[in-house]
Amino acid sequence: MALVDVTIAGIALITSAFMAAIAAYGMTYSKSFIRQLLSIEILFNAVLLAIIVLSALSPASLAAFSIILISVVAGEVIVIVAVIAAYYRVAKALDSSALEEEGV
Amino acid sequence: MTGGALTILAAITGAFMLFISILIVKSKDLVYASSSLAILGILNAIMIAFLGYYLVAAFLVVVYVGAAVMFIIITVSMLGGKAKEPVDESKGYFTAGAVGASLFLLVTAMAAYLGYARPSNISVTDVSASILESHSLVIGIILLALAATLIEAIAIARRG
């Protein structure tokens, strides 16, 4: 195992942990649906990076798993954005606090 | 490229990723924030390529940045991204601190336990064989689910 690999893996892990923290901040700090969606996407990027770094055991299987993960997230984004667009048409707002007031 | 140069490039990429993440969360304009998400996806692909997973990096750029993030950017542009949004700073800092600290400890412990081995040679053939032989049922279900998702999204957006 070369030293550079461990160093790059460490950099990637630290980056992913900080990105997860930033994503958590964005999700709780803002009430905007779009901002919360973007924060979830930051979290997805952090998780993907961490999963890839921690995949020492089976690289080929991990590559397949990562491709499946990216496909599922692409589908999830389409549905969430469609729901936000539908909500915007009804409520004329992109604010999740309106949902809290209505008890949803 | 030497190992030292690769490490420096990876560190610069990581720093840029954190900067772009902060930009996404703090940017006033949601269109700029969602455009920054595309840059974050590309930087993530570069970092994954540094780790040796070139195919995953290419797939991330093509499918995630090229399709999903572009879809977000176009939708945000159509809805208008400059609306005033209510914020709660203290709750955000508390959650970020808790999540960041616990994840940092967890990930460091896992890395120390597992160790790390750079993938020596993952070819497209290996990954394709792995997908088709070991994960064929999963791929079939995902294809059906994605088709259903697409129809569902069109129905939701039209009905709203």
Contacts between the chains, C-beta under 8 A, distances in Angstrom:
chain1	res1	chain2	res2	distance
A	1	B	115	7.1
A	1	B	116	7.0
A	1	B	117	5.9
A	1	B	118	7.6
A	2	B	3	6.5
A	2	B	118	7.1
A	3	B	3	7.0
A	4	B	3	3.3
A	4	B	4	7.4
A	4	B	6	5.8
A	4	B	7	5.6
A	5	B	116	6.0
A	5	B	117	7.4
A	5	B	118	4.2
A	6	B	116	5.7
A	7	B	7	4.9
A	7	B	10	7.7
A	8	B	6	6.6
A	8	B	7	6.0
A	8	B	10	4.5
A	8	B	50	5.5
A	8	B	51	6.4
A	9	B	51	6.8
A	9	B	111	6.7
A	9	B	116	4.4
A	10	B	111	7.1
A	11	B	7	7.3
A	11	B	10	4.9
A	11	B	11	5.4
A	11	B	14	4.9
A	12	B	10	7.1
A	12	B	14	6.9
A	12	B	47	5.6
A	12	B	50	7.6
A	12	B	51	6.3
A	13	B	107	4.9
A	13	B	108	7.0
A	13	B	111	5.6
A	14	B	14	7.0
A	14	B	104	7.3
A	15	B	14	3.8
A	15	B	17	5.5
A	15	B	18	6.4
A	15	B	47	7.1
A	16	B	103	7.9
A	16	B	107	6.9
A	17	B	100	6.1
A	17	B	103	4.5
A	17	B	104	4.2
A	17	B	107	5.4
A	18	B	18	5.4
A	18	B	21	7.8
A	18	B	100	6.3
A	18	B	104	7.9
A	19	B	17	6.5
A	19	B	18	6.7
A	19	B	21	5.1
A	20	B	99	5.8
A	20	B	100	6.6
A	20	B	103	4.9
A	21	B	96	4.5
A	21	B	97	7.2
A	21	B	99	5.3
A	21	B	100	2.8
A	21	B	101	8.0
A	21	B	103	7.0
A	22	B	18	7.1
A	22	B	21	4.4
A	22	B	22	6.0
A	22	B	25	5.9
A	22	B	96	6.6
A	23	B	21	7.3
A	23	B	25	7.8
A	23	B	99	8.0
A	24	B	92	7.9
A	24	B	95	4.6
A	24	B	96	4.9
A	24	B	98	7.6
A	24	B	99	3.9
A	24	B	100	7.2
A	25	B	25	6.2
A	25	B	92	4.3
A	25	B	93	6.7
A	25	B	95	6.4
A	25	B	96	3.5
A	26	B	24	7.1
A	26	B	25	3.7
A	26	B	92	7.2
A	27	B	95	7.4
A	28	B	88	6.9
A	28	B	91	4.8
A	28	B	92	4.8
A	28	B	94	7.9
A	28	B	95	4.4
A	28	B	96	7.8
A	29	B	25	7.1
A	29	B	87	5.5
A	29	B	88	6.1
A	29	B	89	6.2
A	29	B	91	6.8
A	29	B	92	2.9
A	29	B	93	7.9
A	30	B	25	7.7
A	30	B	85	5.5
A	30	B	86	7.8
A	30	B	87	5.5
A	30	B	92	7.8
A	31	B	85	6.1
A	31	B	86	4.7
A	31	B	87	7.1
A	31	B	88	7.6
A	32	B	30	7.1
A	32	B	83	7.4
A	32	B	85	4.0
A	34	B	30	4.9
A	34	B	33	7.7
A	34	B	34	7.3
A	34	B	76	5.7
A	34	B	79	7.6
A	34	B	81	7.0
A	35	B	25	7.3
A	35	B	30	6.7
A	35	B	33	7.0
A	35	B	85	6.4
A	37	B	72	7.1
A	38	B	24	5.3
A	38	B	25	7.6
A	38	B	30	7.7
A	38	B	33	5.6
A	38	B	34	6.1
A	38	B	37	5.7
A	38	B	72	7.5
A	39	B	24	7.5
A	39	B	25	6.3
A	41	B	37	5.6
A	41	B	40	7.9
A	41	B	69	7.5
A	41	B	72	7.6
A	42	B	21	5.2
A	42	B	24	6.1
A	42	B	25	7.5
A	42	B	37	7.6
A	42	B	40	6.8
A	45	B	17	7.9
A	45	B	40	5.9
A	45	B	41	6.7
A	45	B	44	4.7
A	48	B	44	6.8
A	48	B	48	7.6
A	48	B	60	7.4
A	49	B	44	6.1
A	49	B	47	6.2
A	49	B	48	6.9
A	50	B	107	5.9
A	52	B	48	5.7
A	52	B	51	5.9
A	52	B	53	5.8
A	52	B	56	6.7
A	53	B	51	6.4
A	53	B	111	7.1
A	53	B	116	6.9
A	54	B	107	7.5
A	54	B	110	5.6
A	54	B	111	6.7
A	54	B	114	6.1
A	56	B	114	5.2
A	56	B	115	5.9
A	56	B	116	5.3
A	56	B	117	4.7
A	57	B	114	7.2
A	59	B	53	7.8
A	59	B	119	3.8
A	59	B	122	5.4
A	60	B	122	5.8
A	60	B	126	4.6
A	60	B	127	6.0
A	60	B	129	7.9
A	60	B	130	4.7
A	61	B	130	5.6
A	61	B	134	6.7
A	62	B	53	7.8
A	63	B	53	6.0
A	63	B	55	5.9
A	63	B	56	5.4
A	63	B	119	8.0
A	63	B	122	5.7
A	63	B	126	7.8
A	63	B	127	4.6
A	63	B	130	7.1
A	64	B	127	5.8
A	64	B	130	4.4
A	64	B	131	4.6
A	64	B	134	7.1
A	64	B	135	5.4
A	65	B	135	7.9
A	66	B	53	7.1
A	66	B	56	4.6
A	66	B	59	7.6
A	67	B	55	7.8
A	67	B	56	6.6
A	67	B	59	5.3
A	67	B	127	7.4
A	67	B	131	7.0
A	68	B	135	6.8
A	68	B	138	6.1
A	68	B	139	7.3
A	68	B	142	6.2
A	70	B	56	7.8
A	70	B	59	5.9
A	70	B	60	5.9
A	70	B	63	5.4
A	70	B	64	5.4
A	71	B	63	6.6
A	71	B	142	5.6
A	71	B	146	6.7
A	72	B	142	6.6
A	72	B	145	7.7
A	73	B	64	6.9
A	73	B	68	6.8
A	74	B	63	5.5
A	74	B	64	6.2
A	74	B	67	5.8
A	74	B	68	4.3
A	74	B	146	7.7
A	75	B	145	6.5
A	75	B	146	4.8
A	75	B	149	4.2
A	75	B	150	7.8
A	76	B	149	7.9
A	77	B	68	4.2
A	77	B	69	7.9
A	77	B	71	6.4
A	77	B	72	6.4
A	78	B	68	7.3
A	78	B	71	6.3
A	78	B	149	5.9
A	78	B	150	6.7
A	78	B	153	4.6
A	79	B	149	5.7
A	79	B	152	6.3
A	79	B	153	5.4
A	79	B	156	7.4
A	81	B	71	6.1
A	81	B	72	6.0
A	81	B	75	4.9
A	81	B	153	7.6
A	82	B	152	7.5
A	82	B	153	3.8
A	82	B	154	7.5
A	82	B	156	4.3
A	82	B	157	4.5
A	83	B	156	5.9
A	84	B	75	7.3
A	84	B	79	7.7
A	85	B	75	6.1
A	85	B	79	6.9
A	85	B	156	7.8
A	85	B	157	5.1
A	85	B	160	6.3
A	86	B	156	5.0
A	86	B	157	6.1
A	86	B	159	6.7
A	86	B	160	2.7
A	87	B	160	7.1
A	88	B	79	5.5
A	88	B	160	7.8
A	89	B	160	4.3
A	90	B	160	6.3
A	93	B	83	7.4
A	94	B	79	6.7
A	94	B	83	6.0
A	94	B	85	7.6
A	95	B	83	7.8
A	95	B	85	6.6
A	95	B	86	6.6
A	97	B	86	5.7
